[in-house]
Amino acid sequence: MFNAFRTFVLLAGMTALFMVVGYFIGGQSGMLIALAFAGVTNLFAYWNSDKMVLRMQNAVPVERSRAPELYDMVDVLSQRAGIPTPAVYVIETDQPNAFATGRDPNNAAVAVSSGLLRQLDTREVAGVVAHELAHIKNRDTLTMTITATLAGAISALAQFGLFFGGGNSNNRDNPLGGIGTLLMVFLAPMAAMMVQMAVSRTREYEADKHGALISGDPLALASALHKIATLAGRQVNVAAERNPAMAHMYIINPLNGQRMDNLFSTHPDTGNRIAALQKLAGEMSVDDKGRRPQPRPQSASSGREIGGGWRVPTVGRTEDDGGARGPWG
């Protein structure tokens, strides 16, 4: 209920920003046009934004026959999270990263990069997948995707007003004339971006916590975050660089040079996230191997044991194959 209310408030706030932009560009008539534009954008974002994001990030669906171990991992973790198993996608990039999308748990997808499967071990991959499943369970995927879509639409609306008469200082429908339009061109996208980034940073901390509870292995996720943050700055994610408005959806910022935990960053500082996970591991009494002091029942599924006393199949590499890699290696 809270997540639904939060999404409603976000939509209302972004729609109001649309109307403000329209008012300063074209007065009352501009505000009504912007309201209609916002309504259409909201509907599109709700029904189609997930497909748009996957396409823009060059994520391709993967058949179970090609990646049975990855499918089994997502399936087992989804059961632990109490949600339907989402569709599985792979992003063909060397940069290790991942994101989730979808309007609700019944219409969701998890996308992991081929670089993630090659460069992280099984426990770390499971931690990342659990983090993304936490986003789906908390319905963050809808909120974060809609903010990206609306932020882009607000910028487009402001530019539209500038090039189609909004910059005319003699326009009586524009309360501040050309000055008002110029202000909207610069301030509206900035305001939308600030809302977008604030929502993203807040939800990343929550997804870290809930993802660690799903996997039962907070330190594996902490290790994964450290590796991804280190490697992401060295390897270019071309699709993310071309569509920077989607960067906040990834588990770690895929863009170069934006790791500061400040007002305009897409993600919290990785060190702060790792510290929070280390604290959670202490509270859960989980060691750096994902083990608890007392043994717990193990599931019947095959594969390596990771955190929390349960087992999932290996993904990407195994302990006894000399680091052999999966179907993307």
N, C-alpha and C positions, 0 to 999 in steps of 0.2 A: 504494500500500500504506500509506504514512504517513497519507494523508487518511482511509482507511478505519479505521485504528487510532485516529486522533484522534476520529472520529465515535463509535467504540465507547466510548472512554474518556469522552466527553461524555455519551453516553446512560447509561453506568454511573453516572457521578457524579450526574446529575440524578435517576436512579432511586433512588440512595442517599438523596438529599435528600428525595425523596418519602417514603421509609420512615422517615426521621428525623422528618419532620412527623407522619406517622401514629403513630409511637411516642409522641411527646409529647402527642398528642391523645387516643389511645385505647390506649396500651400495646401489648402484643404483637398483640392482635386488630386494633388500628388500623394497626399496621405491615403486617400481612398484607393488609388491605383496601387500604392505600396501594400495596402492591406490585402488586396486581391492577390498580388504577387506573393505575399507571405503565405497566404492560404494554399496556393498551388504548390509552393516550395515545400511547405510542411507535409502535404499529402505525398508528394514525390519522395521526400526524404524518408517518410515512414515506410513506404512500400518498396522502394527501389534503391535506397542508398547503399544497402549491403552489397548488392550486385555491382553497383557502380564502384564501390571501394575495392572490391576484389579484382575487378577488371582494370582499374587504374593502377593497382599495385602489381599487375601481371601475375596474380595468383591463379594457379591452374588446379582443377580438381584431380584428386589422385584416387585411382581404383584400389580397392582392398587387396587385389592380387599383386599390385606393385609394391605396397607397403603394409603387409599384414601386421608387422610389429608395431608400427606407428598407430594403426587402427586399433589394435588391442589395447595399447596404452591409453588412447583417448577414450575408449569404451569403458575401461576399468575405472579411470579417474572420473568419468561422467557419472558412473554409478555411485561412486563415493560422494560426488557433489549433489546427487539427487536430481539430475537434469537429463533430458534425452541426449543421446550421443549426437553431437553436431557433425556437419559435413567437414571433411578434411581437405585442405588445400596446401600446396607447396609453392613458395615463391622462389623462383630460380635466381638466386643471388648468393654470392660468397659471404655477404655480411650476415652473421648470426642474428636473427631477430624473429619476432612473431607478433601476431595480432589476432583479435577475434572481432566478429561483426555479426549483425543480425538483429531484427526488431524484437525478438523474444526467444526464450530457450527452445521453442519448437521450430524456430526458423533461424538457426545460427550456424556459423562456420568458424573453424579455427584454421588459421594459415600460419605455417612455420616455414622458415627459409631452408633451402638446401644446405646453406652454410651452418645453420644451427645444428642440423642432424650430423654434420661431419665433425664439428669442432667441440661439441659438448658431449659429456658422457650421459649414460642412461638416467641417473638420478637427476642431473641438471635439466635434461630435456623434460622429464616428468614434472619437475618444479615449474618450468615455463608453461607447459600445457595446463597444469593445475591453476596457475595464475590467470590464464586466458579463460578457463572455464569459470573461474570466480567472477570475471567480468560478465560472462553470459548469465550466470545465476543471479547476479545483482542487477541485471538489465542495464549495465553500463554501456553495452554495445550500442543500444538504441540512442542513449543520451549523447555519447561521444560522436557517433556517426552523424546525428542530426546537427550537432553544433558545428561540425566541419562543413556540412552542406549549407547551413544557413549563413555561416561566416562568409563563405565564398559568394553566396547570393547577395548578401548585404554589400560586399565590395563591388559586385557587378552592378547593383542598383545605383550606387553612388557614382560610379564611372558613367553609367547610362545618363544620369542627370546632368553630368558635366558636359557630355558631348551632344546632348539633344536639347539645348536651350536653357538648362539650369544655370549656366554661367552668364546668362544675359542679365545684366544688372537692372534692365528696364522691365523685367518680368514682374508684373504686379502680384502674381500668385506666390512668388517667392518672398517671404517676409524679410529676409536679409540680403536678397539679391545675390550677386556673384560671390560675396563674402560667405553667405550661408552655404552655398554649394561647395565652395572650396573647403570650408570647415568639415562638411559631411564627407567629402572625398577622403580626407585624412583621418578624421576622428572616428567615423563610423566603423571602418574596418579595424581600427585599433581597439575600439570598445568590444567588437565582436571577438577579436583575437584574445583579449584579456579574459572574457567570459569562457571562451573555449579552453584556454590554458589552465585557468583556475579549476574548472571542472575536471580536466584531465589529471592534474597533480593530486587532487583530493582522492580521486578514484584509484589511482595507482597504489597509494598506501593501503587502501582497503583491500584491493585485489591481492597485494602481497600477503597480507595477513590471512585472508580467507583461502587463498591458494595454498599457503603453507599448511593450513588446517586440513585441506582436502588431501594433499599429498602426505601429510604427516612428517614432512622433512624440511623445516625452514632453512637449514643451512645449505641444502642442495640448491634451493632457489637463490639464496644469497651468493653462492659460488657462481651460479649461472649469470646473475646480474653483473657480477664483477667481470666475468669473461666477456659478456656481450658488450658492456660499456667500453672495455679496453679495445676490443676488436672492431667495434662499429666505427670508431674514429679513423681506422686504417683502411677500411674496405667500403667502397661506395655502393650504396643502394640506388641504382639509377632511377627506378620507378618512384621511390620516395622523394628523391631530389627534384623530380619533375612535378610532383604533386605535394608540396610541403604542407598544405593544409591538412593532410591526412597523417602527418608525422606523429601527432599525439596519440594515435591509436596503437602504436607499437609498444612493446614492453620496455624498450629503451629507445630514446630518440635516434632515428636512423640518419639524421642530418649531421653534417660535420660542424663542429664549433659551437654547439649549443648544449653544454652540460651544466651550466650554472643554475643554481636553484634560486632564480630570481623571478620577477613579475612576468617576464616574457619568455621563459623557458617552457618547453612542452612537458617536461618530466621533473619530478623531484630529484634532488641530488642523490646519486647512486649510493654514496657513502651513508647518507641518512637512512636510505631504505635498507641497506645491509645491516646497519646498527639496530634497526627496529626488528629485523628478522633474527638477529643474534639474541636479542632480549627475549623474543618469543620462544626461541629454542630452549633458553634457560627455563622459562616458565613451563614448557612442555616436557622438560627433562629429556631432550633428544640430543644425542651426541653428533659428532661430525660425520658419522657413518649412517645417520638416520635411525639409530637404535635407541630404544628406551631401556631403562633399568630392568623391568620385568618383561619376560617374553609374552607376546600376544599371539592369538591364533592367526594362522596364515591361511590365505585363500587357496583354492585349488588351482588357480590359473598358473600356467607355466612361466618360467623365466627367472630373471635375477631378482633377489630381494632388494628393495630399496627402503625408504623410510617408513615408519609406522607399522612394521610387522606384516607387510603384504608384498606381493610379487607382481612384476609386470615384465613382459618380454623386453629384450634389449632393442635399442634403436641406434643405428649408426655405427656402433662398434661394440666389441665385447672384451672381456678381460683376457680371454685365452686365444684370440685370433690375431694377436700382434697389432691391434689397432685397426683391424679391417673395417672398411666403411660400408655403409648401406648402399642402396640403389642410386644415390646421388654422388657417390665418391668415385 
